[in-house]
Amino acid sequence: MPDRGSGPSGPRIRVGRPSRRIRTLLMTLGVLAVLAMLFVMFSGFWTDWLWYRSVKYSSVFTTTLWTKIGLFAVFGVLMALAVGLNIWLAHRLRPPLSAMSMEQQSLDRYRMSIAPFKKWALIAITAVIGLIAGASASGEWRTWLQWVNGVPFGKTDPQFGMDVAFYAFDLPWYRFLLSFGFACTVLCLVAAALTHYLYGGLRLTSPGSRATAAATGHLSVLLGLFVSLKAIAYWLDRYGLAVKSSGLKSADNWTGLRYVDANAYLPAKTILFFIAAICAVLFFATLWRRTWQLPVIGFGLMVLSAILIGGLYPAIVQKFQVQPNEQAKEAPYIKQNIKATRDAYDIQDSQVTPYKGNYKPTGKADSQRLRDDADSTASLRLLDPNVVSPAFQQQQQVKGYYQFPSTLDVDRYKDRDGAEQDTVIGLRELNIAGIPEHNWINDHFKYTHGYGAVAAKGTETADGGGPQYTESDLPSKGQLPDYQQRVYYGEKTTQYSIVGGPQKELDYSDDGSEKSYSYRGGSGVSLSNPVNRAAYAVAFGEPQILYSGAIGDGSRILYNRTPKDRVEAVAPWLTIDGDAYPAVIDGRIKWIVDAYTTSNGYPYASRTTLGDTTADSLTDGQRAVVAQQNQVNYIRNSVKATVDAYDGSVKLYQWDEKDPVLKTWMKAFPGTVEKKSAISGSLKEHLRYPQDLFKVQRQLLTTYHVTDPGTFYTGSERWQIPSDPTTKSGNAVPPYYLSMKMPDQKDQSFSLTTTFTPNKRENLGAFMSVDANATSGDYGRIRLLKLPSETPVPGPQLVQSKFNSDPVIANELNILKKFGDSEIEYGNLLTVPLDGGLLYVEPVYLRGANTNYPLLKKVLVSYGDNKPVLEDSLKDALDVVFGKKAPSTGTEQPPGGDTGKQPPADQTVQQALADAEKAYDDGEKALGRRDLAAYDEAKKKLKAALDRAAKASEKAGKSGG
C-alpha cells in the first residue's frame, strides 16, 4: 500500500528556514569575516603610521594622508552630487504618461522593474562614481600641494611674461580641474540623457517631438557647460604651447614655441576661445528659445573652425612660410630654447675651452717635463670599483653570510700623514642567502646585521695585484678612526629583522670571536603591544610574529632598511640618485644619498627621460634612479640626505638654497628638511657631485654646449656619449671619479669626468669635468675641453682598439690568458688632459682559473701618437711612454730616449714561442704535481720567452716595413 505522502513524483520535502543556531552561526561568521577584512585594511594603515613615527617623520604621513583624504572627499562628493542631481532633475522633469507608443511600452517594463529601488539605485550609482572620482583626485596630492605652496622662480617666459611657477605649479592644477570638469560634465550628460529617455523626455522612434521642452533645456545647459570648458581649454592651450614638446631637426625633445606656434597656433587658439564662448552662450540661450537650431549651427562652426583655423592654417604657415627659410624663422625661438634649457638643467655656466689634444713632445727634455707633470696632474686610480668587488668578497668576506656590493664606491679619506687620497670603500653587509641553516629564527633574529667597512687605496695595489687595504679584517681595523661597525641598514638589507628582545643576535668581539649581542639603537617599531604584533603578523603574512616566544619586552622590528627606500619614504616628492654610498663620519657609518627636485613644466626647456639618460654600462636594478616622474625638464640636486647604518635615522639637508621647487616642498612639509648650515664639516668632506645629475647634464650638453642658434640648427657640432670600450654591452661609458686638475687649475681637485665623441664618429669631441668636492669653492663648476675637428684625436673606442691591435701588447696578453687558463678584465679607461695632449690609462686585471677574483697585473698607457705601452706598474708605464726608460717588451725607441739595446740576431720569433710553449707545459705539469718551486721557475721562463718573442716580433716588423 503506498505511503500517503507519496505521489507520482515521489515524496514531498518541505524546505523550512534554517534553525536559529545555524542562522546565528552564519551571522557570526559573516561578522568575523567583515572584521577580518577591516583589520587587514587597518594593519596596513597602522604599520605605516608606526614606521613614520619611528623615523620621526610622522608629519609627512599625516600631511600626505589628510591631503589625499581631502581631495578624495571633495572631488568624490562633487562628482557624486553633480551626477546624482542631474539624474534626480531629469526624473523630476519627466513628462506625464499618456497614450504610449510601442517604444514607451517596451521601456515601461524597465521603469516598473526599477520603481521599487529608485532611491537605492541612485545612491549606488552616485556612490560608485564618487568613489572612482575621489580615488583619481587623491592621486593628485603632489599637484595640489605644489599649487597651494608654490614659490615664484623669479624668471618669466619670453612669450607671455608669466613666472615659471605658473607653468610648474599652477598650470598642472588647472589642467586637472579642467579634466575633472570634462569628466563630470560628460557623466552628467550621459546620465541625464539616459534618464530622460527612460522616462519619455527623449524619444527616438515615437511620432511627434523628439524631446520635451524640459529635456531640451536640461541637456542644452549641460552641453553649454561642456563647450564652456572647451573654451577654457583653448585658453589654457595658449600657455601650454610654452611647455609643448615637438620635434626639431637638431633636438629630439624640443620644448616651447616655434615660429608656427607663435604665428599660427597662438592666434588660432585665441580665435577658437571666442568661438567656443559664443557657442556656449547659444546653448544656454536654448533655455528660452527651446530649439537647438542655433547652438547646433554654432557647434558645427566651432568644429569647422578647429579644423581650418587650428589645423589647416598652421600647416599652410609651416609649409609656405617656415620651410623655405626655416633656419632664419626659427632662430629667435631656438635661442629662447637654448637659454631656458641651460638654465633648467643648471648648465648655463658651463665653460667651453678649445683644447688641442694632439700635443707631441719635441725631445727628451720635453718628454721628461710631461713625465713629471703626469704625477701632479692626476691621482690616477688603478683600483676600479666596478671590477675589484670580487677581490673584496674573496679576501674580506670572512663569513659566508656577509657580502659586498657588485660595484664599490669611491670616496676621499686622509692617510696617516693627513694627505687626502682617493679610496675605494664598501660595507660588509648581511647576505641572507649565505646563512648556514635557514629557519625563521636564524633569518630574522640571529643574523640581523653586517659588520664593518673595508677600504683600499685607489691609486695603489698590494704585491700580487690585490687591493692595498687601509681598513680590513673582522672586526675592521686600519686607518679609519673608531666607529660603530654594525650595519643594520644597507643596500643589500631587504628583509625584516626583530631585535632587542629575548633572542640574541650573532656578533663579534674585538679579537674576531663570535659573541651574542642585543640591539641598542632606537630605530624600529616596538612589538611589546599585542595590537602591533597582530598588525605586523598580518602586514608581513607571518603569523609567528603574533605568538612566538622569541618576541618579548624590548623587541623591535626593523624594515624598510635600504637607504634609498628610507629617503624616498620620508620625502616622497624627491627623485633619488641611483648610487647611495657609505662614509665613516664622526664615529658612525652614514649612507649618503643625493636627492633631486624635478619638474616637467619649465617653459621652453627641452625634456629628458631620466631612466634612459642615467643608464650606462654599470646600471643595474640596485643602481637605477628612483624617479617620481620620468619625463622632466628641470632638475636640481637640492637635497643631501644621510641614513645612519646603525640606527637608521634619516636626515635631509637643504643643499640648493635657491631652488624654488624645494622651497615649495619645504612649505608643504615644514620641519622635514634642515638648513644647509646644519651640515657638519666632517660630513661635508664626504659629499660629492652626484653621478645621475652629471649624466643628465652630459646628455643635454651633447646638444646644448652650442649657444649659437644657427650652429644649433645645423647640428654640425652635435656630440654623442661613447659606448664603454671595456665591455661588450654597447651601453654608455660611465663617468669616473678621480682627483685631477684641468688646464686652468693649479691643484688637483676631486672630480667627476667623462668624454664625448662627435656624432656618429669615434674620435674625441670633448672632455667634460665637474668639480665634485663639496668643500671646494668651485663645486659644481662644469668645464668642457673642445677638441679640434680638423685634426682628429682618438676617442675611447679608438684608443682601446689601439691597445688591442698592438702586436707586442696582444702577444703578452695572449700569453697571460693562456697561462693557467686565465681571463683578462679591463678596468676603467681613464682620460686625463695633460699639457695639450690626452693621457689614457687603463688597468688590466687577470682572473686565474684557480681564483675567482681579479688581480691587477698590468697597466696600459697611451699619450698622443706615442706607442701604447703595457707595463707591470703605472710608474713603469708612464716612464716608458714618456721615454724615461726602455719598455720591458719590444725594442721600439721611446720618444726622447735611446736604450741602445738590440735583440741578438739569432733570436727568432719561432724559437721564442717554442720556448714559451715548453715553459707553459712545464708549468702545467708542475702545478699538477703541486711542485710550487718548479711552477715558479716555469713562470720565469715563460716571462723571459715572452719578452724574447715580443722583441723579435718587433724587429721583424721594422725590417719588413
Secondary structure, DSSP 8 states (H G I E B T S, - for coil): ---TT--TT----------HHHHHHHHHHHHHHHHHHHHHHHHHHHHHHHHHHHTT-HHHHHHHHHHHHHHHHHHHHHHHHHHHHHHHHHHHT-----S--HHHHHHHHHHHHHGGGHHHHHHHHHHHHHHHHHHHHHTTHHHHHHHHH----S-B-TTT--BHHIIIIIHHHHHHHHHHHHHHHHHHHHHHHHHHHHTTSB-SSSSS-SB-HHHHHHHHHHHHHHHHHHHHHHHHHHHHGGG-EEEETTEEEEES--HHIIIIIHHHHHHHHHHHHHHHHHHHHHHHH--SHHHHHHHHHHHHHHHIIIIIHHHHHIIIIIGGGHHHHHHHHHHHHHHHHHHHTT-TT-EEEE--------SHHHHHHHHHHHHHHEE---S-TTTSHHHHHHHH--STTEE--SS-EEEEEE-TTS-EEEEEEEE-EE-GGG-SS--HHIIIIIS--EE-EEEEEEEEE-TTS-EEEEEETTTTEESS-----EESS-TT--S-EEESSSS-EEEE-TTS-EEEE----S-SEE--SHHHHHHHHHHTT-THHHH-TT--TT-EEE---SHHHHHHHH-TTSEE-S--EEEEETTEEEEEEEEEEEES--TT---EEHHHHT--TT--STTS-B-S-SEESEEEEEEEEEEETTT--EEEEE--TT-HHHHHHHHHSTTSSB-GGGS-HHHHTT-B--HHHHHHHHHHHHHHT---HHHHHHTTT-EE--B-TTSSS--B---EEEEE--TT-SS-EEEEEEEEEETT--B--EEEEEE-BTTSTTTT-EEEEE--SSS--B-HHHHHHHHHH-HHHHHHHHHHHHTTT-EEEE---EEEEETTEEEEEEEEEEE-TT-SS-EEEEEEEEETTS--EEESSHHHHHHHHTTSS--SS-----TT--------TT--HHHHHHHHHHHHHHHHHHHHTT-HHHHHHHHHHHHHHHHHHHHHHHHHHHHH-
